[in-house]
């Protein structure tokens, strides 16, 4: 098979580019990844109930020349995983399950939780990258302030998607009955594996509905 010199050069260039991108920070590409564990704790008449979920977080900061238009050099973040499920037990007079959704919960939740004095403030690129370096290597737990809470929901009928309703973090008793109250929502940076299958185990219809 015959390959032109130009083709060989193109292949060599692409291979070199791929190797460069795979390197740490060559060409100005930076990325960070860590795992976030969200834990919801609820006080109930029969004792404390908790639920947690571990999600995989990733932050990418490309160089200014990467991309087009307004998106050139724009940072990208992603969170992969599932919602938190808190089983309040069969004795609950109201719905049995409380869910903390990924809506309103993201990579930036961790940033704001662990670096509250820096969140939302402009800073030089090097300083911003240093914070992401810390976040990636951090192994710690923080109580989430009220403004960082994820969306809480429940189902009046766990088998009926249409029975979903939003839960006020300050008034769990309105849905679950007297004696039920949110104790805390914490966020940890952890080495634990990403949680899978807990939502589907409770919501048997979830995969088909989705």
Backbone torsions as a table, in degrees:
resi	resn	phi	psi	omega
1	UNK	NA	136.9	-174.5
2	UNK	-100.0	131.1	174.5
3	UNK	-121.0	131.4	177.9
4	UNK	-71.3	159.8	177.6
5	UNK	-60.0	-37.8	-179.8
6	UNK	-63.7	-40.7	179.2
7	UNK	-63.5	-43.9	179.3
8	UNK	-61.0	-41.8	179.2
9	UNK	-64.4	-39.3	179.4
10	UNK	-64.1	-44.2	179.2
11	UNK	-62.7	-43.1	180.0
12	UNK	-63.4	-39.7	179.9
13	UNK	-65.3	-44.1	179.6
14	UNK	-64.6	-40.4	178.4
15	UNK	-63.7	-41.1	178.6
16	UNK	-64.7	-40.5	179.5
17	UNK	-64.2	-42.6	179.7
18	UNK	-61.5	-44.1	179.0
19	UNK	-64.5	-37.1	179.5
20	UNK	-66.1	-43.7	-179.9
21	UNK	-65.4	-30.3	179.4
22	UNK	-74.4	-18.7	178.1
23	UNK	-71.6	176.1	-171.5
24	UNK	-58.9	-71.0	-172.8
25	UNK	-132.7	21.5	-177.4
26	UNK	-66.3	146.9	-179.2
27	UNK	69.4	6.4	176.3
28	UNK	90.3	3.3	177.9
29	UNK	-82.4	132.4	176.5
30	UNK	-129.9	143.6	174.5
31	UNK	-150.0	154.6	-179.4
32	UNK	-138.5	149.5	176.8
33	UNK	-145.5	147.0	177.7
34	UNK	-159.8	175.7	178.1
35	UNK	-118.7	133.0	-178.0
36	UNK	-108.1	131.4	177.1
37	UNK	-112.1	116.7	178.4
38	UNK	-100.6	126.2	-179.1
39	UNK	-124.2	128.5	179.3
40	UNK	-112.5	126.8	-178.8
41	UNK	-118.1	130.6	-176.2
42	UNK	-125.0	132.6	172.1
43	UNK	-83.1	131.7	178.7
44	UNK	-132.7	164.9	177.9
45	UNK	-61.8	-19.3	-179.2
46	UNK	-106.4	12.1	178.3
47	UNK	120.8	179.2	-178.0
48	UNK	-78.4	134.8	175.8
49	UNK	-120.4	138.4	179.7
50	UNK	-131.6	156.7	172.5
51	UNK	-146.0	149.4	-179.6
52	UNK	-148.1	163.0	176.4
53	UNK	-152.1	140.6	178.4
54	UNK	-106.2	128.2	178.7
55	UNK	-119.0	155.1	178.3
56	UNK	-97.2	123.6	-178.5
57	UNK	-109.1	146.6	178.5
58	UNK	-145.5	137.6	177.5
59	UNK	-126.7	133.0	179.6
60	UNK	-125.4	133.1	179.0
61	UNK	-127.9	94.7	-178.3
62	UNK	-79.7	164.8	177.1
63	UNK	-69.4	164.0	-175.5
64	UNK	-62.3	-26.5	-176.7
65	UNK	-82.0	-7.4	-175.9
66	UNK	-87.0	126.6	179.7
67	UNK	102.6	-174.0	-176.8
68	UNK	-137.7	150.0	175.9
69	UNK	60.9	-139.9	-178.2
70	UNK	-67.1	-19.4	-178.1
71	UNK	-85.1	-4.8	-178.2
72	UNK	-61.8	124.7	177.9
73	UNK	73.2	9.0	-177.2
74	UNK	-72.2	140.4	177.7
75	UNK	-73.1	148.9	178.2
76	UNK	-127.1	139.1	175.9
77	UNK	-134.1	153.5	179.6
78	UNK	-147.2	153.3	177.6
79	UNK	-136.8	124.3	-176.8
80	UNK	-118.9	126.6	179.4
81	UNK	159.7	-154.6	-176.7
82	UNK	-135.4	170.1	-179.2
83	UNK	-69.9	163.6	173.0
84	UNK	-85.2	137.1	175.2
85	UNK	-117.7	124.0	175.2
86	UNK	-110.5	116.7	177.8
87	UNK	-88.9	112.6	-177.9
88	UNK	-84.4	-2.4	175.4
89	UNK	93.6	157.1	-177.4
90	UNK	-67.3	-14.0	-178.9
91	UNK	-82.0	-6.9	-178.9
92	UNK	-61.2	128.0	-179.2
93	UNK	-70.7	-24.1	178.7
94	UNK	-107.1	-148.1	176.4
95	UNK	-57.4	150.6	-176.2
96	UNK	-88.9	-26.2	-170.9
97	UNK	-119.1	138.8	171.9
98	UNK	-114.6	135.3	-179.2
99	UNK	-118.8	136.6	170.9
100	UNK	-109.1	112.2	-172.8
101	UNK	-83.4	165.3	175.5
102	UNK	-77.3	-11.4	175.5
103	UNK	-67.0	125.6	-176.9
104	UNK	83.3	6.2	-179.7
105	UNK	-131.1	128.4	-173.5
106	UNK	-157.3	-172.9	173.3
107	UNK	-56.1	-38.0	-176.6
108	UNK	-69.9	-21.5	175.2
109	UNK	-61.0	-44.3	178.7
110	UNK	-64.8	-42.7	179.8
111	UNK	-58.6	-47.1	-177.8
112	UNK	-71.9	-30.4	-178.5
113	UNK	-73.3	-41.1	-174.8
114	UNK	-93.6	-20.8	177.2
115	UNK	-129.9	60.7	-173.7
116	UNK	-61.7	-29.8	-178.8
117	UNK	-74.4	-16.6	-177.3
118	UNK	-104.7	-17.9	-175.5
119	UNK	-60.0	130.6	177.0
120	UNK	81.1	0.1	-179.0
121	UNK	-100.1	137.0	175.7
122	UNK	-68.0	144.0	179.0
123	UNK	-154.1	158.7	178.1
124	UNK	-60.7	154.1	-177.6
125	UNK	-56.9	-43.4	-178.7
126	UNK	-61.5	-40.2	179.5
127	UNK	-67.7	-39.5	179.0
128	UNK	-65.1	-43.1	178.7
129	UNK	-63.8	-35.5	179.1
130	UNK	-64.1	-35.6	177.5
131	UNK	-68.1	-39.5	177.2
132	UNK	-65.9	-35.5	175.8
133	UNK	-60.6	-43.5	179.2
134	UNK	-64.9	-43.2	-178.3
135	UNK	-62.7	-39.5	-178.8
136	UNK	-64.7	-36.7	-176.5
137	UNK	-94.3	-8.6	-176.2
138	UNK	-68.5	143.1	171.2
139	UNK	-134.3	93.1	-172.9
140	UNK	-156.2	168.9	-179.5
141	UNK	-131.0	138.7	177.7
142	UNK	-133.2	145.1	169.1
143	UNK	-73.0	132.0	177.7
144	UNK	-78.1	132.9	172.5
145	UNK	-70.6	160.2	-174.8
146	UNK	-52.9	-38.4	-175.5
147	UNK	-70.5	-12.5	179.5
148	UNK	-103.4	5.3	-179.1
149	UNK	-62.2	141.1	171.7
150	UNK	-74.9	170.8	177.7
151	UNK	-71.4	128.9	178.3
152	UNK	-105.0	135.5	179.1
153	UNK	-140.3	167.6	170.9
154	UNK	-148.6	172.2	177.1
155	UNK	-123.0	125.0	175.9
156	UNK	-60.8	-37.3	174.6
157	UNK	-125.4	110.5	-174.4
158	UNK	-61.0	-17.0	179.1
159	UNK	-95.7	1.2	-176.8
160	UNK	-122.3	105.5	-179.9
161	UNK	-57.8	-29.3	-177.2
162	UNK	-73.4	-9.8	-178.0
163	UNK	-90.7	12.3	-179.1
164	UNK	-67.4	145.6	175.4
165	UNK	-150.3	151.5	179.2
166	UNK	-77.9	142.6	-179.0
167	UNK	-109.9	130.1	175.9
168	UNK	-77.5	119.9	-179.6
169	UNK	-57.7	-24.2	-178.7
170	UNK	-90.6	-0.9	-176.5
171	UNK	-149.9	63.1	177.5
172	UNK	-65.5	-27.4	-178.0
173	UNK	-60.6	-26.7	-179.5
174	UNK	-62.7	-28.4	-179.8
175	UNK	-104.1	-38.1	-169.6
176	UNK	-105.3	-12.6	177.3
177	UNK	110.2	169.9	-179.6
178	UNK	-59.2	141.8	177.3
179	UNK	91.1	-2.6	179.0
180	UNK	-101.8	126.6	-178.6
181	UNK	-152.4	145.8	176.9
182	UNK	-73.3	124.7	179.6
183	UNK	-88.6	-48.0	-179.4
184	UNK	-167.1	159.6	167.6
185	UNK	-129.3	120.2	-178.0
186	UNK	-116.4	156.1	177.1
187	UNK	-127.5	130.9	178.8
188	UNK	-125.9	146.9	167.6
189	UNK	-96.3	123.3	-165.6
190	UNK	-138.9	165.7	173.1
191	UNK	-98.2	2.3	-178.8
192	UNK	-65.6	155.0	-178.9
193	UNK	-75.7	156.7	-179.9
194	UNK	-64.4	134.6	-178.9
195	UNK	-75.0	137.6	179.0
196	UNK	-140.2	142.1	168.3
197	UNK	88.0	-5.6	-176.9
198	UNK	-73.1	-38.0	178.6
199	UNK	-66.7	-46.6	-179.6
200	UNK	-62.7	-31.5	-179.8
201	UNK	-66.5	-29.1	179.8
202	UNK	-93.1	-43.2	-179.6
203	UNK	-101.3	86.4	-176.5
204	UNK	-59.9	-22.5	-177.5
205	UNK	-90.3	-4.0	-168.3
206	UNK	-59.3	-46.4	-176.7
207	UNK	-62.6	-43.8	179.9
208	UNK	-68.5	-40.4	-178.1
209	UNK	-66.8	-40.0	-179.4
210	UNK	-66.1	NA	NA
